[in-house]
Amino acid sequence: MPDYISEADEHYYFESYGSEEEITEENYYVPAEEEYVSAEEVFYEESEVEDWDISEAKPGLWENIRKKKEREGKDYKPAKKGDPDRPDPESWKKAQNKYKYKDPKTGEVYEYERKGVYQKNGRNLVPVRAAEYQGRKVKLGKPFRTPDGPKKMSVYVKNGKGNVVKVNFGDPNMEIKKDNPKRRKSFRARHNCDNPGPRWKARYWSCRAW
């Protein structure tokens, strides 16, 4: 028999705060540097931020993610000297004069005549040189925007057992009004933000945003 009370509680928690989930092939996402938010937007301690390399911490999962990217055509790498498909010197020189940027979600590469900040489908493109390293390292404790959901933002943190989890938080349809003292006070009182709970829970980070 379905546990409607538990389902209702889970739905309320997700709508009010967000969710916590173990990292899988489907939900692992490496944000571009521009997608990380500042401590002014969501408060966090810079001293608590650390780099985490999934290929070292979870080599089996990383291998599955890497293979999944290959199957989906996301394994683009610039040609290097000695590669059999490397272009002739003249073509290579012309190519080097173009600036390549990669869509961090689809893996598609675009070429531009000048350096700059470019977007496709609402996402910031990442310079290919940086994109070569996309997919392995993330920053723990530093929130980032998630325009494709499931919530407004996410953050990778270690839970009580020391395992890295992905915390999703923030209502994508609601603007945070920190500069409105009444709204800020109301939100924090309503959600008991003086006691936000553990750092690996969505309520903790929802309160940090306010």
trRosetta pair geometry for C-beta under 8 A, 3 or more apart (Angstrom, degrees):
i j d omega theta_ij theta_ji phi_ij phi_ji
2 7 6.7 -5 169 -22 106 140
3 6 4.1 21 123 24 119 116
3 7 6.2 146 93 -19 68 88
4 7 5.5 -56 -144 40 34 113
4 8 6.1 37 156 -23 68 105
5 8 5.8 -54 -148 35 29 111
5 9 6.4 30 152 -20 63 105
6 9 5.6 -53 -148 36 32 113
6 10 6.3 32 154 -19 66 105
7 10 5.8 -54 -147 36 30 111
7 11 6.3 31 153 -20 64 106
8 11 5.7 -53 -147 36 31 112
8 12 6.3 32 154 -20 65 105
9 12 5.7 -54 -148 36 30 111
9 13 6.3 30 154 -20 65 107
10 13 5.7 -53 -146 36 31 112
10 14 6.3 30 155 -19 65 106
11 14 5.9 -55 -148 36 29 109
11 15 6.2 23 157 -14 65 110
12 15 6.0 -60 -146 41 28 106
12 16 5.8 16 160 -11 66 116
13 16 6.0 -63 -138 45 24 104
13 17 5.8 -35 -178 37 64 108
13 19 7.7 98 118 -87 99 66
13 202 7.4 115 164 59 91 129
13 203 8.0 -69 -155 -53 89 103
14 17 7.3 -78 -121 61 14 68
14 18 6.5 13 -147 -161 52 14
14 19 5.4 9 -114 -58 90 100
15 171 7.9 33 -178 -98 58 104
16 191 7.2 164 169 -106 114 114
16 203 7.8 9 116 -96 103 90
16 206 7.6 50 139 -160 68 175
17 169 6.0 -40 170 -128 66 93
17 191 7.6 133 -79 -146 100 132
17 201 7.6 -7 154 153 147 86
17 202 3.9 123 141 112 104 109
17 203 4.5 -51 -123 -75 148 64
17 206 4.7 -113 -136 -19 76 148
18 150 7.8 131 -153 96 84 100
18 151 4.6 -28 -120 -56 106 164
18 167 6.7 81 109 171 134 74
18 168 4.4 -160 -177 102 116 66
18 169 3.6 -107 -16 -93 153 52
18 170 6.7 22 -67 13 125 47
18 202 3.3 -163 62 -149 97 139
18 205 7.4 -31 33 68 145 113
18 206 6.6 178 -4 -57 108 111
19 150 6.9 -2 31 84 125 137
19 151 7.4 172 20 -28 84 125
19 167 7.6 -174 94 -151 42 51
19 168 5.0 7 53 52 80 107
19 202 5.9 37 -6 -50 15 143
20 159 7.6 97 179 -90 138 122
20 165 5.4 30 -177 145 96 137
20 166 7.4 156 -157 82 52 47
20 167 5.2 -17 -104 -104 78 75
20 168 7.7 -166 -78 21 31 71
20 200 6.3 71 -130 152 140 82
20 201 6.2 -67 -48 -118 133 46
20 202 6.2 -140 -46 -34 81 89
21 24 7.6 -60 150 -1 112 103
21 27 6.0 5 106 88 137 172
21 165 6.5 160 77 -171 31 95
21 166 5.4 -24 66 64 85 94
21 168 7.3 18 8 -5 108 108
22 163 7.4 -20 -123 142 92 132
22 165 5.9 -62 -97 -118 42 88
22 166 7.8 47 143 19 7 86
23 27 6.6 -135 -140 81 49 98
23 28 5.2 60 -169 -83 99 97
23 54 7.4 -132 143 -120 154 126
23 58 7.4 170 86 27 128 165
23 61 6.8 81 110 165 104 155
23 156 7.8 27 -74 -125 123 109
23 164 6.3 9 -17 102 132 94
23 165 6.9 -155 -31 -126 81 37
23 166 5.8 108 -83 -22 77 106
24 27 5.3 65 50 24 88 92
24 28 6.6 -150 75 -25 35 90
24 61 7.7 -119 -135 -149 33 118
25 28 6.6 -48 -134 16 19 111
25 61 7.2 -150 -64 -165 73 81
25 64 5.2 -88 -82 127 121 111
25 65 5.3 -169 -125 -87 75 69
25 68 5.3 128 -171 -32 120 158
27 166 5.9 -157 135 50 121 158
28 54 7.0 57 -155 -101 140 168
28 61 7.7 134 -49 154 152 115
28 65 5.7 -48 67 -110 144 140
28 166 7.7 -156 -99 -53 50 141
29 146 7.4 100 83 -116 158 104
29 154 7.4 85 59 65 122 152
30 104 7.0 -127 84 -171 81 120
30 134 5.2 163 94 -167 137 74
30 135 5.4 -124 4 -73 147 23
30 136 7.3 31 -88 32 150 30
30 137 7.0 76 -135 70 125 44
30 138 5.6 -133 -120 -77 74 92
31 35 3.8 -123 -173 80 115 129
31 36 6.0 136 106 -53 136 71
31 104 7.5 71 -148 143 30 162
31 138 7.2 78 23 -131 81 96
31 144 3.9 -123 -36 177 171 160
31 145 7.5 122 -135 50 136 60
32 35 5.0 98 56 -5 72 105
32 104 5.2 -141 -49 -42 101 151
32 123 8.0 122 3 176 134 91
32 124 5.4 -136 78 86 153 110
32 126 4.7 -150 -115 -78 118 111
32 130 8.0 81 -140 120 85 133
32 134 7.8 -22 -88 -109 69 122
33 36 6.2 -44 -166 15 42 110
33 126 7.9 118 11 -121 83 102
33 130 7.6 -65 -13 -178 115 153
34 117 7.7 114 -90 -142 156 117
34 124 4.6 -26 70 74 143 171
35 124 6.8 -158 -53 35 86 121
35 144 4.6 50 127 -169 94 108
35 145 5.1 -121 -164 46 82 87
36 139 6.6 25 -107 44 139 139
36 142 5.3 4 -151 144 120 116
36 143 7.2 127 -153 89 65 44
36 144 4.7 -51 -94 -94 51 92
37 41 4.3 -95 175 73 119 135
37 42 5.3 68 97 19 137 103
37 142 7.8 178 50 172 64 76
37 143 5.1 -20 38 91 113 96
37 144 6.4 178 -8 -106 80 33
37 145 6.4 106 -54 -42 102 83
37 153 6.8 -35 -11 -125 138 137
38 41 5.1 99 58 4 74 97
39 42 7.3 -79 -138 80 33 49
39 43 5.7 46 -175 -132 78 45
39 44 5.5 -120 -114 47 88 67
39 45 8.0 81 -124 -79 132 17
39 46 6.7 -69 -56 -53 141 89
40 43 7.9 30 -109 -81 14 65
41 143 7.9 -126 97 79 105 124
41 209 7.4 -16 149 -136 66 77
42 143 4.6 -4 74 38 151 148
42 153 6.8 -168 -45 122 155 172
42 205 6.9 16 -170 -170 129 87
42 208 5.3 59 -175 121 82 103
42 209 4.8 -29 -110 -93 91 72
43 208 4.9 -133 56 -169 82 88
43 209 7.9 -158 14 -75 73 24
44 48 6.6 -117 172 64 90 116
44 49 6.9 82 132 -60 124 100
44 141 5.8 151 -174 162 132 85
44 142 6.2 -178 91 -104 159 51
44 143 6.7 170 -32 -3 139 92
44 155 8.0 175 -84 -134 146 147
44 208 6.7 47 -64 -179 71 144
45 48 4.2 74 79 2 104 109
45 49 7.5 -163 97 -21 58 78
45 141 7.4 -44 61 168 74 132
46 49 5.7 -42 -158 12 43 117
48 141 4.6 -143 121 -173 94 161
49 139 5.5 1 -171 178 103 110
49 140 6.7 161 -153 78 48 59
49 141 4.7 -143 -96 83 55 110
49 142 4.7 44 -123 -49 120 107
50 139 7.2 155 77 -157 27 64
50 140 4.9 -11 60 50 81 109
50 141 6.7 63 16 20 71 120
51 137 5.5 -10 -169 -166 102 117
51 138 7.7 151 -153 81 56 31
51 139 6.1 -42 -96 -102 53 63
51 140 7.6 179 -101 8 3 86
52 57 6.4 -10 -176 -17 92 147
52 137 6.7 150 75 -150 43 64
52 138 5.6 -23 61 64 96 78
52 139 7.3 141 14 -119 86 14
52 140 4.9 77 -25 -38 124 107
52 156 6.6 -125 43 124 143 139
52 164 6.0 123 -178 -98 160 155
53 56 4.4 50 95 17 112 109
53 57 6.4 146 82 -8 59 92
53 136 5.5 4 -150 155 80 99
53 137 5.0 -28 -95 -92 70 83
54 57 5.7 -64 -130 51 34 100
54 58 5.4 -35 -169 49 76 97
54 61 6.6 -85 175 92 110 108
54 62 4.8 151 122 -81 95 106
54 65 7.4 18 120 27 143 152
54 136 5.9 -148 43 -159 85 52
54 137 7.6 -158 4 -81 76 31
54 138 7.3 44 -33 6 103 101
55 58 7.8 -54 -94 67 12 56
55 59 6.0 45 -176 -107 51 66
55 62 4.2 147 -98 -170 59 169
55 136 4.8 -28 -12 -140 114 110
56 59 7.0 13 -122 -63 14 88
57 164 6.9 45 140 6 158 131
58 61 4.0 -3 141 33 120 116
58 62 5.9 138 95 -24 76 88
59 62 5.5 -56 -142 38 32 114
59 63 6.3 36 158 -25 66 103
60 63 5.9 -53 -153 30 28 111
60 64 6.8 27 150 -15 61 104
61 64 5.6 -55 -154 35 36 112
61 65 6.3 36 149 -19 68 105
62 65 5.5 -54 -147 38 34 112
62 66 6.1 37 153 -23 68 105
62 136 6.9 39 -141 -121 128 78
63 66 5.6 -50 -145 35 31 114
63 67 6.4 30 155 -17 63 105
64 67 5.9 -55 -148 37 30 109
64 68 6.3 33 151 -23 64 106
65 68 5.5 -54 -149 34 32 114
65 69 6.5 33 152 -20 65 103
65 135 7.0 169 131 -173 120 99
66 69 5.8 -53 -153 33 32 111
66 70 6.6 33 149 -20 64 103
66 75 7.9 69 -175 -99 75 106
66 135 7.2 95 -93 157 74 135
67 70 5.5 -51 -151 33 36 114
67 71 6.5 38 151 -21 66 102
68 71 5.7 -51 -151 33 33 112
68 72 6.4 15 154 -5 65 111
69 72 5.9 -67 -147 48 31 101
69 74 3.9 -86 -169 73 88 114
69 75 5.8 122 122 -63 97 77
69 107 7.0 136 -166 -76 95 143
69 135 6.7 -16 -59 -126 163 141
70 73 7.7 48 -177 -66 29 20
70 74 7.2 -90 -63 54 24 70
70 75 4.6 26 -103 -41 70 135
72 107 7.2 134 113 10 96 142
73 76 8.0 34 162 -42 69 87
73 107 6.1 171 111 86 72 140
74 106 7.4 -160 -96 153 102 32
74 107 3.3 -149 -123 -69 76 152
75 107 7.6 9 -7 -160 30 145
76 102 6.9 -173 71 -116 136 129
76 107 5.9 152 3 174 110 97
76 109 5.6 -167 166 -35 167 125
76 128 7.8 -80 120 -139 118 109
76 131 7.9 5 82 123 107 127
77 80 8.0 -32 141 -23 107 100
77 132 6.5 73 -127 -123 81 95
78 100 7.4 156 -85 53 113 158
78 128 6.1 98 -49 143 114 134
78 132 7.4 -60 11 -78 97 119
79 83 4.8 -134 -160 59 87 147
79 85 6.1 -122 -113 94 127 82
79 86 4.5 159 160 -105 127 69
79 87 6.8 125 68 -1 157 77
79 92 7.9 -105 85 -114 121 103
80 83 5.3 105 57 -27 64 113
80 86 7.0 -81 77 -88 29 122
81 86 6.6 74 -117 -123 29 164
82 86 7.0 88 49 -17 22 146
83 86 4.3 120 66 -44 88 96
86 92 7.0 14 171 -85 90 126
87 91 3.8 -100 161 95 129 121
87 92 4.8 169 80 -61 100 76
87 95 6.5 116 42 -11 149 141
88 91 5.1 82 56 17 76 105
88 92 6.8 -142 94 -12 32 94
89 92 5.5 -58 -142 37 28 114
89 93 6.3 31 159 -23 65 103
90 93 5.8 -51 -151 30 30 111
90 94 6.7 28 152 -15 62 104
91 94 5.8 -55 -153 36 35 111
91 95 6.3 35 151 -21 67 107
92 95 5.6 -55 -148 36 32 112
92 96 6.4 35 153 -25 65 104
93 96 5.7 -52 -150 30 31 113
93 97 7.1 32 151 -22 60 102
94 97 5.9 -57 -161 27 35 112
94 98 7.5 27 147 -16 63 102
95 98 5.9 -59 -163 30 42 108
98 111 4.5 4 164 -168 134 111
98 112 6.8 140 -170 63 82 32
98 113 6.6 -53 -121 -97 72 41
99 111 7.0 135 70 -158 43 58
99 112 4.9 -34 67 67 98 87
99 113 7.3 5 18 98 95 7
99 114 6.6 -36 13 112 136 15
99 115 5.3 168 -102 -84 163 56
99 116 7.7 126 91 18 153 73
99 127 7.3 -58 -178 -126 97 93
100 109 5.5 -3 -171 -174 109 110
100 110 7.1 152 -153 77 58 40
100 111 5.5 -28 -96 -98 70 69
100 112 7.9 168 -84 20 23 73
100 127 7.3 92 85 -160 62 58
100 128 4.0 6 101 -17 110 134
101 109 7.1 153 79 -155 35 61
101 110 5.2 -23 65 62 88 92
101 111 7.9 167 20 -87 72 23
101 112 6.6 19 0 0 113 115
101 118 5.3 132 75 54 169 127
101 125 3.7 64 153 140 121 128
101 126 6.4 148 -162 68 77 28
101 127 5.9 -49 -105 -95 72 39
101 128 6.6 -124 -93 -36 20 76
101 131 8.0 125 -162 -29 42 136
102 107 6.6 -21 -172 -155 109 36
102 108 7.1 161 -152 83 63 37
102 109 5.1 -29 -96 -99 79 72
102 110 7.6 173 -85 18 29 72
102 125 6.3 147 62 -167 27 87
102 126 5.2 -35 63 65 85 86
102 127 7.7 17 15 124 85 11
102 128 5.3 103 -27 -95 109 68
102 131 4.0 60 42 -106 140 169
102 134 7.5 -147 93 13 135 151
103 106 4.4 10 100 45 132 93
103 107 6.5 -37 73 18 85 16
103 108 4.7 22 22 50 121 84
103 109 7.8 -128 9 -68 75 31
103 110 7.6 73 -34 -12 88 105
103 120 5.4 -67 -92 65 115 130
103 121 7.5 43 -137 36 131 113
103 123 6.2 80 -150 89 85 131
103 125 5.9 -51 -79 -111 52 83
103 126 8.0 131 -112 19 7 84
104 123 6.6 -134 39 165 92 131
104 124 7.9 22 0 81 118 69
104 125 7.7 172 -19 -136 78 37
104 126 5.3 71 -62 -7 100 126
104 131 7.1 -145 -94 -120 73 102
104 134 6.0 -140 -131 -158 93 151
105 123 6.0 -123 0 -100 118 174
105 148 7.4 106 -114 -19 148 150
108 120 7.6 -87 78 101 120 164
109 128 6.3 35 -132 -90 116 118
110 118 6.9 -125 86 124 137 151
110 120 6.9 156 -28 -48 147 138
110 125 6.4 -64 40 -132 119 157
112 115 7.8 131 96 -87 120 18
112 116 6.6 -93 134 35 157 108
112 118 6.4 -168 -49 -54 150 149
117 124 6.7 -40 -171 -142 92 104
118 124 7.6 116 80 -156 44 57
118 125 4.6 -14 84 32 94 127
119 122 6.6 -1 175 -132 121 9
119 123 6.3 156 -154 74 80 34
119 124 5.7 -47 -97 -95 82 43
119 125 6.5 -160 -96 -12 25 85
120 123 6.1 -26 69 58 65 87
120 125 6.1 62 4 -62 99 106
122 147 5.8 -161 132 157 122 160
123 147 6.9 -152 -83 46 79 141
126 130 5.4 -110 171 86 102 112
126 131 4.6 129 103 -72 114 96
126 134 6.4 100 100 -64 162 139
127 130 4.8 78 69 15 88 103
127 131 6.6 -159 95 -14 40 92
128 131 4.9 -56 -138 38 36 117
128 132 6.7 56 158 -39 65 85
129 132 6.2 -35 -166 3 30 113
130 133 6.4 -67 -174 40 47 99
130 134 7.0 67 132 -46 72 94
131 134 4.7 -27 -152 -3 53 125
133 136 6.4 -76 -179 35 69 111
133 137 6.8 -9 156 22 104 111
138 156 5.2 76 119 14 134 154
139 142 4.1 -9 115 37 124 126
139 156 7.3 142 85 51 41 111
140 156 5.1 -84 -108 104 62 94
140 157 5.9 112 -168 -106 89 42
140 158 6.6 22 -162 -25 140 84
140 164 6.6 -101 -103 -123 117 112
141 155 6.8 31 -134 179 15 117
141 156 7.6 -55 -16 82 39 64
141 157 5.8 84 -75 -101 61 88
142 155 6.8 -178 80 -136 25 98
143 153 4.9 27 179 165 116 131
143 154 7.0 162 -149 85 73 29
143 155 4.2 -54 -93 -74 67 109
143 169 7.9 -68 -126 54 128 109
143 205 6.6 135 -83 -160 128 126
144 153 6.5 159 81 -156 31 87
144 154 6.2 -23 62 63 81 76
144 155 7.1 140 13 -88 69 59
145 152 7.2 -54 -139 161 71 66
145 153 5.7 -56 -105 -103 40 79
146 149 6.1 -56 130 94 108 3
146 150 7.4 -9 122 27 140 38
146 151 6.6 63 64 71 127 56
146 152 6.9 122 51 140 84 19
146 153 5.9 141 9 -126 92 22
146 154 4.9 61 -40 -8 135 104
146 168 7.0 -54 37 -131 159 96
149 168 8.0 37 171 -160 58 137
149 172 6.8 -65 -94 -38 77 152
150 168 5.3 34 63 174 95 160
151 154 7.0 128 60 -66 97 74
151 168 4.1 137 19 162 116 95
151 169 5.5 158 121 62 155 5
151 170 5.2 122 154 59 108 68
151 171 7.3 -57 -156 -85 91 24
151 172 6.4 -172 -173 -38 42 94
151 202 7.8 131 -22 -143 171 126
152 169 7.1 -46 51 107 87 49
152 170 3.2 -82 50 112 117 116
152 171 6.2 19 -28 74 122 20
152 172 4.4 172 -79 -82 79 63
153 168 7.5 165 91 -153 43 53
153 169 5.9 -25 70 69 88 74
153 170 4.7 56 19 19 92 141
153 205 7.5 -134 93 150 116 128
153 209 7.5 159 31 -85 142 133
154 166 5.7 -4 -174 -177 122 96
154 167 6.4 153 -158 81 65 48
154 168 4.9 -27 -99 -98 89 65
154 169 7.4 135 -100 19 38 68
155 166 7.6 156 77 -155 33 54
155 167 5.1 -18 61 60 83 101
155 169 7.5 -16 10 20 101 112
155 205 5.9 -178 22 -113 136 151
156 164 5.6 13 -180 -175 102 108
156 165 7.3 172 -148 83 60 32
156 166 5.8 -31 -96 -99 71 65
156 167 7.6 169 -92 16 21 79
157 164 7.1 171 94 -143 20 66
157 165 6.5 -24 67 58 68 78
157 167 6.0 1 22 -4 110 123
157 199 5.7 -139 176 132 152 99
157 200 5.0 -156 98 -100 118 75
158 162 5.5 -14 -174 -148 121 36
158 163 6.6 143 -150 69 71 24
158 164 5.6 -46 -90 -87 64 58
158 165 7.6 106 -134 12 20 78
158 200 6.8 -87 100 -78 32 124
159 162 7.3 -54 67 13 62 17
159 163 5.4 -11 38 61 104 80
159 164 7.8 166 -3 -109 79 11
159 165 5.1 45 -40 -2 112 126
159 198 7.7 60 -150 139 67 138
159 200 4.1 139 -105 177 68 174
160 198 6.6 -45 -59 -152 101 157
160 200 6.8 -126 -25 29 67 139
165 200 5.8 75 52 -165 124 115
167 200 6.3 -164 -63 -167 128 51
167 201 7.0 120 -129 161 130 7
167 202 5.5 -178 -172 -82 98 65
167 204 8.0 -36 -174 58 159 102
167 205 5.8 133 126 -1 133 145
168 202 6.5 -17 75 -106 50 119
169 202 4.4 167 -87 -157 99 85
169 205 4.4 162 26 91 163 114
169 206 4.8 -137 -172 -62 122 78
169 209 7.1 -173 125 -19 118 133
170 174 7.9 -147 -180 62 69 96
170 176 7.6 -54 -139 -52 106 119
170 205 7.7 -71 -36 123 89 102
170 206 6.5 179 -66 -109 54 77
170 209 5.9 117 -91 -63 105 171
171 174 3.9 38 90 20 123 113
176 209 5.6 -109 -110 154 153 104
176 210 6.4 -139 -153 -87 110 72
177 180 3.9 -3 149 22 118 119
177 183 4.5 29 80 82 125 148
177 184 6.7 -127 98 -52 75 80
178 184 5.7 66 -138 -90 43 127
178 210 6.5 -175 -93 -145 82 47
180 183 4.1 35 102 24 119 113
180 184 6.2 156 83 -18 63 88
181 184 5.7 -60 -142 40 28 111
181 185 6.0 26 162 -18 67 109
182 185 6.0 -56 -145 38 26 108
182 186 6.2 27 156 -20 63 110
183 186 5.6 -55 -144 37 30 113
183 187 6.3 29 158 -19 65 106
184 187 6.0 -55 -148 35 28 108
184 188 6.3 19 158 -12 63 112
184 210 5.6 167 -142 -178 76 93
185 188 6.0 -61 -145 42 28 106
185 189 6.1 24 159 -16 65 111
186 189 6.0 -60 -145 39 25 106
186 190 6.0 25 159 -21 64 112
187 190 5.8 -59 -144 37 26 111
187 191 6.2 -8 167 10 64 113
187 193 7.4 39 120 -27 76 137
187 210 4.9 -116 102 -151 135 161
188 191 6.5 -71 -139 53 24 89
188 193 3.8 -77 -149 34 79 133
188 194 7.2 82 165 -36 103 71
188 207 6.6 87 -121 -143 79 91
188 210 5.7 -164 -64 117 88 124
189 192 7.5 24 -173 -73 29 39
189 193 7.6 -52 -44 20 23 93
191 196 7.9 31 131 -113 101 79
191 203 6.5 -168 177 -155 114 100
191 206 6.7 -91 167 108 163 121
191 207 6.2 -156 108 -81 124 95
192 195 5.4 -35 155 55 102 89
192 196 7.4 168 109 -84 74 44
193 196 5.4 16 -148 -74 55 98
193 207 3.7 161 -132 -139 103 119
193 210 6.6 -104 -98 77 163 115
196 201 7.7 179 148 77 82 112
196 203 5.7 -174 -169 125 77 89
196 204 4.4 110 138 -114 115 57
196 206 8.0 -178 -148 60 116 76
196 207 4.1 -125 -106 35 130 153
196 208 7.5 83 -158 -39 171 76
197 201 4.8 -33 114 54 126 148
197 203 5.3 59 33 77 130 119
197 204 5.3 -113 75 -60 82 93
198 201 5.2 96 69 -7 80 107
198 204 6.3 -86 94 -49 35 143
199 204 5.4 -160 -120 147 31 163
200 204 7.5 54 32 31 20 145
201 204 4.9 103 67 -4 82 104
201 205 7.7 -170 95 2 48 84
202 205 6.0 -65 -154 44 39 102
202 206 6.0 43 150 -25 73 107
203 206 5.5 -52 -142 36 33 114
203 207 6.3 34 158 -18 65 104
204 207 6.1 -63 -159 36 25 108
204 208 6.6 27 146 -22 62 107
205 208 5.1 -45 -145 32 41 118
205 209 6.6 48 153 -25 65 97
206 209 5.8 -51 -158 27 33 113
206 210 7.1 10 150 -1 62 107
207 210 6.0 -70 -154 47 38 99
